[in-house]
């Protein structure tokens, strides 16, 4: 178990360092980049769904979306079906940032898969899906 803990920490630290270096090249924070990734992947969402997909509170998400709006990466619009709900979507600038950030993630995935056999790649995917479904 100790070996697994060490390898998980090593992977997490390596991934965090890699992601920070990618984001540092822009005017975004890590939390802003993650919100852009969610909005780019799922499209227009309300604040509650953005928060759920990020695994944070709606309060934390509100602060992040406020900053993305100020930087012109995202916009809020009132829902036509429920005037109490704001829907958040990416602006053109936000879509461009999503494409760039998503490309970096795709490149990292290619690097990871490059050191694994096809069987190991399939097993890694299944294992991550299981962990994400049960824990996160």
SULPEFEN-V927625 format. One record per residue. NEAR is the number of other ideal C-beta (glycine too) atoms within 10 Angstrom. D_FIRST is the distance of its C-alpha to the first C-alpha in whole Angstrom. Layout:
{{NEAR & D_FIRST} {NEAR & D_FIRST}}
This chain:
{{5 & 0} {6 & 4} {7 & 5} {8 & 5} {9 & 6} {10 & 9} {10 & 10} {10 & 11} {10 & 12} {10 & 14} {11 & 15} {10 & 16} {10 & 18} {10 & 20} {12 & 21} {11 & 22} {10 & 24} {14 & 26} {17 & 27} {12 & 28} {10 & 30} {19 & 32} {18 & 33} {11 & 34} {9 & 37} {15 & 38} {10 & 39} {20 & 36} {15 & 33} {13 & 30} {17 & 30} {22 & 34} {23 & 33} {20 & 30} {29 & 33} {27 & 35} {17 & 32} {21 & 32} {23 & 36} {18 & 37} {11 & 34} {11 & 36} {11 & 39} {13 & 41} {19 & 39} {17 & 40} {17 & 38} {11 & 36} {16 & 35} {23 & 34} {21 & 32} {14 & 30} {17 & 29} {17 & 28} {9 & 26} {16 & 28} {10 & 31} {16 & 35} {10 & 36} {14 & 33} {23 & 34} {15 & 38} {14 & 38} {23 & 36} {23 & 39} {12 & 42} {16 & 41} {27 & 40} {15 & 44} {9 & 45} {16 & 44} {11 & 46} {26 & 42} {24 & 43} {16 & 45} {14 & 46} {11 & 48} {11 & 49} {12 & 48} {8 & 52} {7 & 51} {10 & 49} {8 & 51} {7 & 48} {13 & 46} {15 & 45} {19 & 44} {25 & 42} {15 & 42} {21 & 42} {15 & 45} {9 & 46} {14 & 45} {23 & 41} {15 & 41} {14 & 42} {24 & 39} {19 & 37} {11 & 38} {14 & 37} {20 & 34} {14 & 33} {11 & 34} {16 & 31} {13 & 29} {10 & 30} {11 & 30} {14 & 27} {11 & 26} {9 & 28} {10 & 26} {13 & 23} {14 & 25} {8 & 26} {8 & 24} {12 & 22} {9 & 25} {8 & 26} {8 & 24} {11 & 21} {15 & 22} {11 & 23} {12 & 20} {13 & 18} {11 & 21} {10 & 20} {10 & 17} {11 & 18} {10 & 21} {10 & 19} {10 & 16} {9 & 19} {8 & 21} {7 & 19} {6 & 17} {7 & 20}}
